[in-house]
Amino acid sequence: MIMALGCVGMGKASAKGEVPRMTKEELKARLGAPDVIVLDVRAAQDWKAGEGRIAGAVREDPKAFDRWGAKYPKEKTLVLYCA
């Protein structure tokens, strides 16, 4: 399952193909869980300039999803954040 946290342009899942959102409180409760992988998908310049990072998050290039998307197990919950 892929979830989004703080990504512009993503709303609540209601139509087929939309990505569900997770609140920061929900993420805090699940951080460290073995079934959750947090991915920082900010643009490179935003990531470099950003002061805050979620501990344990993996940085991935959002434009290269086709290269890294399949490397994560499908049974894990992927949380993507870009804010």
C-alpha positions as CSV (number, residue, x, y, z in Angstrom):
1,M,0.0,0.0,0.0
2,I,1.3,3.5,-0.8
3,M,0.2,6.4,1.4
4,A,1.0,10.1,1.1
5,L,1.9,12.5,3.9
6,G,2.0,16.2,3.1
7,C,2.2,16.0,-0.7
8,V,0.7,18.8,-2.7
9,G,-2.2,17.8,-5.0
10,M,-3.1,14.6,-3.1
11,G,-6.5,14.5,-1.5
12,K,-8.5,11.7,0.3
13,A,-8.8,8.5,-1.7
14,S,-12.2,8.4,-3.2
15,A,-11.7,7.4,-6.9
16,K,-9.8,4.5,-8.3
17,G,-6.1,5.1,-8.5
18,E,-5.9,7.8,-5.9
19,V,-3.4,7.5,-3.1
20,P,-4.7,7.6,0.5
21,R,-3.3,10.2,2.9
22,M,-1.9,9.7,6.4
23,T,-1.9,12.4,9.0
24,K,1.3,13.2,10.9
25,E,-0.3,11.8,14.0
26,E,-1.0,8.5,12.2
27,L,2.6,8.4,10.9
28,K,4.0,9.1,14.4
29,A,2.0,6.1,15.8
30,R,3.4,3.8,13.1
31,L,7.0,5.0,12.9
32,G,9.4,2.1,13.5
33,A,6.8,-0.5,12.7
34,P,8.3,-3.3,10.6
35,D,5.6,-3.1,7.9
36,V,6.1,0.7,7.2
37,I,8.7,2.3,4.9
38,V,8.9,6.1,4.9
39,L,10.2,7.6,1.6
40,D,11.2,11.2,1.2
41,V,10.3,12.1,-2.4
42,R,11.0,15.8,-2.3
43,A,12.7,17.3,-5.4
44,A,16.5,17.2,-4.9
45,Q,16.8,21.0,-4.4
46,D,14.0,21.0,-1.8
47,W,15.6,18.0,0.0
48,K,19.0,19.7,0.1
49,A,17.5,23.0,1.3
50,G,15.1,21.4,3.8
51,E,15.9,21.5,7.5
52,G,13.6,18.8,8.6
53,R,13.7,15.1,7.8
54,I,11.9,12.1,9.2
55,A,14.3,9.8,11.0
56,G,14.8,6.6,9.1
57,A,13.2,7.9,5.9
58,V,14.8,6.8,2.6
59,R,15.4,9.6,0.0
60,E,14.1,8.6,-3.5
61,D,13.9,10.7,-6.7
62,P,10.3,11.3,-7.4
63,K,11.0,11.4,-11.1
64,A,12.6,8.0,-11.1
65,F,9.7,6.0,-9.6
66,D,10.0,3.5,-12.5
67,R,13.5,2.6,-11.3
68,W,12.9,2.3,-7.5
69,G,9.2,1.6,-7.2
70,A,9.4,-2.1,-7.6
71,K,12.3,-2.6,-5.1
72,Y,10.0,-2.3,-2.1
73,P,8.0,-5.3,-0.9
74,K,4.3,-5.1,-1.9
75,E,3.3,-6.3,1.6
76,K,4.8,-3.2,3.2
77,T,3.1,0.2,3.6
78,L,5.1,2.9,1.7
79,V,4.6,6.4,3.1
80,L,5.7,9.0,0.7
81,Y,6.3,12.6,1.9
82,C,7.3,15.7,0.1
83,A,6.7,18.5,2.5
